[in-house]
Amino acid sequence: MTSNISFTSSQIVFLALLFCATYAYCRTTSLDESDVHGYHFHVYFYPGAPRSSQDAIGFRDAIQNQISSGHLADCIVKPVNMGPYGPHMVGNYETCCNKTSIPQALSFFMLNHGNLSVLVHPLT
């Protein structure tokens, strides 16, 4: 199988410079754990697909139940966005967690997200 992808020499130089700059930045930049003060969990779904929307709403309810029961006491779940919002291009909502609740939150999200995609990132 042959590929029809081709790059101009300018594009190759740009990609090489981008790689070098990214590699150098990542090698010289490090975060200390004290720089992290919390985490966001972004849950994504497709509003036009009934099953995806139902799964997302059901999962959000389960997250809220975990918060209400105290298992995720240092977390809050935000309202559902039924379409693109900010940099998020599909339906989504976020859960904000204090760093003290990250072990419980990671465990809960990993075991219960089902077919939903979840993006986790630190707040620095």
C-alpha positions, 0 to 999 in steps of 0.5 A, a space after each residue: 500500500 502506498 501513501 499519497 501524502 506529500 510535504 513541501 520542503 517548507 512544511 518539512 522544515 516547519 515540522 522539524 523545527 516544531 518537533 525540536 522546539 517541543 522536545 527541548 521545551 519538554 526536556 527543560 520544563 518540569 512540574 513540581 507536584 506542588 504546582 498542581 492544585 486540582 484536576 478537570 475531568 472532561 466527559 465527551 458525548 454526541 448530542 445527536 446520538 440518543 444513546 451517547 446522550 443518555 449514557 452521558 447524563 446517566 454518568 453525570 448523575 452517577 458522578 453527582 451521587 458520588 459527590 453527594 455521598 461524600 466519596 468525591 467530596 472535594 469535586 463539583 460537576 458542572 452543567 452539561 453543554 449540549 454542543 461545542 463549548 470553548 475548545 470542546 467540539 462536541 457535547 461535554 461537561 466537566 468535573 472539577 476535583 481538588 487534588 486530595 480527591 484525585 485517587 478516588 476520582 481517577 478510580 471512579 472515572 476509569 471504572 465507570 465511564 463506559 463508552 464515553 471519552 474522558 479527558 483528564 488534565 491538571 490545573 496548574 
